[in-house]
Amino acid sequence: VTVPILDDTVSAAVIVAENALSSEQDTSFDGIVFGKTPTWRSGIVTASVELVQDSFFDLGATLAAAFAVRFGRGIGRTLVAALIAGADVGVTTVSNSVVAATELLDCMSSLDSAYWGPATWCMNKNTLIALLKLGMLTDPAGQAVTMWTARAPRLFDKPVLVCPSMDNIGASTKPISFGDHSKVLRREVANSLRVQTLVQRYATQGATAWTALWRVDAGFLKPSPTGSPATSQSPCQLVQCHS
């Protein structure tokens, strides 16, 4: 399966005089190729027949919700790995334990304007709290985020997404991403998500078991390097901590 990537960050429309000919201006297409999609498994959870019979609630439905969290943790790490592997480093910090406001602005500056509109920040909660302590974040109304703020935080007027799989701030890590994170692609096989009830397998021990399976892959829609020297316009830029 090939997903197209449109790389048209330089060309612009122009005014053409009446009855004049339009000039040719090709665009650049690239693509990301997915191979066989892997199967994610939640692991098997068993419960005695007595527990199942005595439960007031639907145990299978409750476990399905737990499996969703497990999938989120596992697949989330793969999505972040695709982001980190594909995105460019926009700035390297001077310190390996603190990210300065000017360094965040340098990261923003490194992002191509074509991706600026939908751009967001992505970091884990520890990094978010570290920036909160430095007083860098505001709410959508432009007010400083305090312990009483109920609105989602923004950093330099761009939304902040909290992702547990992002690195903490530390030597040689890449704890912050800025850009169009819709370019981090999750590919899932249709109708592949299912929760199975395993009755016969554990019947001899008087138990029932549940497991979940989902076929999901991850990719990052970044154009291949072009030009001389080879360059590309990455839709996301990373803050890398000094080693």
C-alpha positions as CSV (number, residue, x, y, z in Angstrom):
1,V,0.0,0.0,0.0
2,T,1.4,3.4,-1.0
3,V,0.1,6.6,0.6
4,P,0.9,9.7,-1.5
5,I,2.8,12.7,-0.1
6,L,2.3,16.1,-1.7
7,D,5.5,18.2,-1.5
8,D,4.5,21.6,-2.9
9,T,5.9,24.0,-0.4
10,V,7.6,26.4,-2.9
11,S,5.2,26.9,-5.8
12,A,2.7,29.7,-5.8
13,A,-0.2,30.8,-8.0
14,V,0.4,33.9,-10.2
15,I,-1.7,36.4,-12.2
16,V,-1.9,35.7,-15.9
17,A,-3.0,38.5,-18.3
18,E,-6.2,38.0,-20.3
19,N,-5.7,35.7,-23.3
20,A,-2.2,34.9,-22.1
21,L,-0.9,31.3,-21.8
22,S,-0.5,29.7,-18.4
23,S,3.0,28.4,-17.7
24,E,3.7,24.8,-16.7
25,Q,4.5,24.4,-13.1
26,D,4.7,20.8,-12.0
27,T,4.3,19.7,-8.4
28,S,6.3,17.0,-6.6
29,F,4.7,13.8,-5.4
30,D,6.3,11.3,-3.1
31,G,4.9,8.3,-1.3
32,I,5.2,6.2,1.8
33,V,5.0,2.4,1.2
34,F,3.5,0.2,3.9
35,G,4.3,-3.5,3.9
36,K,2.3,-6.2,5.7
37,T,0.5,-4.6,8.7
38,P,1.5,-6.3,12.0
39,T,-1.0,-7.6,14.5
40,W,-1.0,-6.1,18.0
41,R,-2.2,-8.3,20.9
42,S,-3.4,-7.1,24.2
43,G,-2.4,-10.2,26.2
44,I,-4.8,-12.7,27.8
45,V,-6.8,-11.9,30.9
46,T,-8.5,-14.8,32.7
47,A,-11.3,-14.9,35.3
48,S,-12.9,-17.7,37.1
49,V,-16.3,-18.8,36.1
50,E,-17.6,-17.9,39.6
51,L,-16.3,-14.3,39.2
52,V,-17.9,-14.0,35.8
53,Q,-21.2,-15.3,37.1
54,D,-21.2,-13.1,40.2
55,S,-20.2,-9.9,38.5
56,F,-22.9,-7.3,38.4
57,F,-21.3,-5.6,35.4
58,D,-20.3,-6.9,32.0
59,L,-16.7,-8.1,32.6
60,G,-16.0,-8.5,28.9
61,A,-16.9,-4.9,28.1
62,T,-14.8,-3.7,31.0
63,L,-11.8,-5.6,29.8
64,A,-12.4,-4.3,26.3
65,A,-11.9,-0.8,27.7
66,A,-8.7,-1.9,29.5
67,F,-7.4,-3.4,26.2
68,A,-8.0,-0.1,24.5
69,V,-5.6,1.6,27.0
70,R,-3.0,-1.2,26.3
71,F,-3.3,-0.6,22.6
72,G,-2.9,3.1,23.1
73,R,0.3,2.6,25.0
74,G,1.8,0.2,22.6
75,I,0.7,1.8,19.3
76,G,1.4,5.2,20.7
77,R,5.0,4.4,21.2
78,T,5.2,3.2,17.6
79,L,3.6,6.4,16.3
80,V,6.0,8.5,18.3
81,A,9.0,6.4,17.1
82,A,7.9,7.1,13.5
83,L,7.7,10.9,14.3
84,I,11.1,11.0,16.0
85,A,12.8,9.0,13.2
86,G,11.3,11.1,10.4
87,A,11.2,14.6,11.7
88,D,14.1,17.1,11.5
89,V,15.9,18.6,14.5
90,G,14.9,22.2,14.5
91,V,17.0,23.3,17.4
92,T,19.5,21.8,19.9
93,T,19.3,23.2,23.4
94,V,22.3,24.7,25.3
95,S,21.3,22.8,28.5
96,N,20.5,19.1,28.8
97,S,18.0,19.8,31.6
98,V,16.2,23.0,30.6
99,V,14.5,24.2,27.4
100,A,14.6,28.0,27.0
101,A,11.9,30.1,25.5
102,T,14.2,31.3,22.8
103,E,15.0,27.7,21.8
104,L,11.3,27.0,21.4
105,L,11.0,30.0,19.2
106,D,13.9,28.8,17.1
107,C,12.2,25.4,16.7
108,M,9.0,27.3,15.5
109,S,11.1,29.3,13.1
110,S,12.6,26.2,11.6
111,L,9.2,24.9,10.5
112,D,8.2,25.6,6.9
113,S,5.3,28.1,6.6
114,A,3.3,25.5,4.6
115,Y,2.8,23.6,7.8
116,W,2.3,26.5,10.2
117,G,-1.5,26.7,10.1
118,P,-2.3,23.3,11.7
119,A,0.9,23.2,13.8
120,T,0.7,22.0,17.4
121,W,3.2,21.1,20.1
122,C,3.6,17.6,21.3
123,M,5.3,16.6,24.6
124,N,4.7,14.4,27.7
125,K,3.3,15.7,30.9
126,N,6.7,16.0,32.7
127,T,7.9,18.4,29.9
128,L,4.6,20.2,30.0
129,I,4.9,20.7,33.8
130,A,8.6,21.9,33.4
131,L,7.4,24.6,30.9
132,L,4.5,25.5,33.2
133,K,7.0,26.1,36.0
134,L,8.9,28.5,33.7
135,G,5.6,30.4,33.0
136,M,5.6,29.9,29.3
137,L,2.1,28.7,28.7
138,T,-1.2,30.5,28.2
139,D,-4.8,29.5,27.8
140,P,-6.9,30.1,24.6
141,A,-7.8,33.5,26.0
142,G,-4.2,34.5,26.3
143,Q,-4.0,34.4,30.1
144,A,-1.1,32.8,31.9
145,V,-1.9,29.2,32.9
146,T,-2.2,28.9,36.6
147,M,-3.3,26.1,39.0
148,W,-6.9,27.3,38.5
149,T,-6.9,27.3,34.7
150,A,-9.5,24.9,33.2
151,R,-8.8,25.5,29.5
152,A,-6.3,23.5,27.4
153,P,-2.8,25.1,27.5
154,R,-1.2,26.8,24.5
155,L,2.5,27.6,24.0
156,F,3.1,30.7,21.9
157,D,-0.6,30.6,20.9
158,K,-0.3,27.0,19.5
159,P,-2.1,24.1,21.2
160,V,-0.2,21.6,23.3
161,L,-0.8,17.9,22.8
162,V,0.2,15.6,25.7
163,C,1.7,12.3,24.7
164,P,3.0,9.9,27.3
165,S,5.4,8.2,24.8
166,M,7.5,11.4,24.2
167,D,10.9,11.6,25.9
168,N,11.5,13.4,29.1
169,I,13.9,16.4,29.0
170,G,17.4,14.9,29.3
171,A,20.7,14.5,27.6
172,S,20.4,13.7,23.9
173,T,16.7,13.2,24.1
174,K,14.1,14.7,21.8
175,P,11.3,15.7,24.2
176,I,9.3,18.3,22.1
177,S,7.9,18.3,18.6
178,F,6.4,21.2,16.8
179,G,4.5,20.9,13.5
180,D,1.6,19.3,11.7
181,H,1.1,16.1,13.6
182,S,-1.6,14.9,11.3
183,K,1.3,13.8,9.1
184,V,2.0,11.0,11.6
185,L,-0.1,8.4,10.0
186,R,-1.9,5.4,11.6
187,R,-2.8,2.7,9.1
188,E,-5.3,0.1,10.3
189,V,-6.7,-2.9,8.5
190,A,-10.5,-2.7,8.2
191,N,-12.5,-4.8,10.7
192,S,-9.3,-6.2,12.2
193,L,-10.0,-4.9,15.8
194,R,-11.7,-7.7,17.8
195,V,-12.1,-8.9,21.3
196,Q,-12.1,-12.7,21.6
197,T,-13.6,-14.7,24.4
198,L,-11.6,-17.9,25.1
199,V,-14.1,-20.4,26.7
200,Q,-12.8,-23.8,25.8
201,R,-9.1,-23.2,26.3
202,Y,-9.5,-22.6,30.1
203,A,-12.6,-24.7,30.7
204,T,-10.6,-27.4,32.5
205,Q,-9.6,-24.9,35.2
206,G,-13.1,-23.4,35.5
207,A,-12.1,-20.1,33.9
208,T,-12.9,-17.8,30.9
209,A,-10.4,-15.6,29.2
210,W,-10.4,-12.6,26.9
211,T,-7.9,-11.1,24.5
212,A,-7.9,-8.4,21.8
213,L,-6.2,-8.1,18.5
214,W,-5.7,-5.2,16.1
215,R,-3.7,-4.8,12.9
216,V,-2.2,-1.3,12.9
217,D,1.0,0.2,11.4
218,A,2.5,3.7,11.6
219,G,4.3,6.0,9.3
220,F,5.4,9.6,8.9
221,L,4.4,11.6,5.7
222,K,7.7,13.3,5.1
223,P,8.8,14.0,1.5
224,S,12.1,12.4,0.4
225,P,15.1,14.8,0.2
226,T,15.5,16.7,-3.0
227,G,17.7,19.3,-4.5
228,S,21.5,19.8,-4.2
229,P,22.4,19.6,-1.4
230,A,19.6,17.2,-0.6
231,T,16.9,19.0,1.4
232,S,13.3,18.3,2.4
233,Q,10.5,20.2,4.1
234,S,9.7,18.2,7.2
235,P,6.1,18.8,8.5
236,C,7.5,18.5,12.1
237,Q,10.5,19.9,13.8
238,L,12.1,18.5,17.0
239,V,13.7,20.1,20.1
240,Q,16.8,18.0,20.8
241,C,18.5,18.3,24.2
242,H,22.2,18.9,24.4
243,S,24.3,15.8,25.0
